[in-house]
Amino acid sequence: MTKKILILPGDGIGPEIVAQAEKVLAYLINERGLDVAIEHGLLGGCAVDAAGVPLPDDTLAKAKDSAAVLLGAVGGPKWESIERALRPERGLLAIRAHLGLFANLRPAVLFPELAAASSLKAEVVSNLDIMIVRELTGGIYFGEPRGIRTLDDGQRQGFNTLVYSESEIERIARIAFDVAGKRQGRVCSVDKANVLEATELWREVVSDVAKGYPDIELQHMYVDNAAMQLVRAPKQFDVILTTNLFGDILSDLASMLTGSIGMLPSASLASDGSGMYEPIHGSAPDIAGQDIANPLATLLSLSMLLRYSLVEVKLADEIEQAVSRVLKEGLRTKDIHSAGMKCVGTNEMGDAVIKALQTK
Ligand code: NAD
């Protein structure tokens, strides 16, 4: 059956970068036999303007009916001062919650041609390829009780609850082990089991799940050590599995090892394999409409969509190889430009990736 993909360009540079992914999709459909049907929807500020809400019912219905959603980015100064419930980012949080996207996959991959863009020495990060699997709908960000209360002595106290059930840990662990099976076969589970009981349970459950994956090597690491190791010797990691809070911090840290926000994709998966795919950057209003935004994070998000939700692994690999090839050929958008390289615009970069796909 033809699978559906919902495309949500969003705001700012969203439409420009998503247009490049649509060109690649058109090529895959017309010339490579990819069997998908594409629909479009509104999310974020553009939806507020057109429909009065950041996540219109029609968009949510289409998303639920799709195998995967490809998102550009949402938000911008135009909507920063409107009522909080109508802000573009609320639409993003709402669609993630409605689709049950509990697993966030964030690769930190350094293309060798961009080694100079990292803040670390080239030899420490060259060929870096880490996948962070972050639990996205549980843990301390959602735990109850939470709030700010006034104590008997009159001072205020803020409190949150770190809570994880066995089933929540088990399902995210399975995602990490499955992903590792398609990579180097190593999972490092990051916790703070020496201090936090919730992550003591995390460690136990992850160890139990590992018994069902005899080919995957499991290591446990405390989060403080993991942060240190990520900047000391990041290439030791294959898949990092961790909680919502630790993953939030470590995935930003890891992504910056690669030096460029315009290069990094992400996937958020539901239990049925459907998912939402988006670059990690925002809508970059400062450069919107100028044809200078880097579309590669979006094209790599499309590659993840093909790999994880459509299981078109070969086409996913080919997109990654095509991106690598245009970088090898010296093409750079402004954000990753360096001396001796050819500076190209958003459209030209998209066309170059399609050409690399056609002439592989
Ligand atoms: P941002 O990621 O949009 O931009 C940060 C800087 O990186 C800017 O200088 C921008 O020009 C640059 N940049 C980002 N993506 C780029 C690309 N593809 N190519 C070249 N340069 C790129 O973050 P911000 O400025 O803090 O946020 C802008 C808006 O985006 C805000 O409204 C924010 O709420 C929203 N936002 C949305 C998402 C999302 O949709 N998932 C994520 C983060 C921020």
Residues whose N, C-alpha, C, O or C-beta is under 5 A from the ligand:
A	BS01	NAD	G72 A73 V74 G75 G76 G262 P279 I280 H281 G282 S283 A284 P285 D286 I287 I292 A293 N294 D335
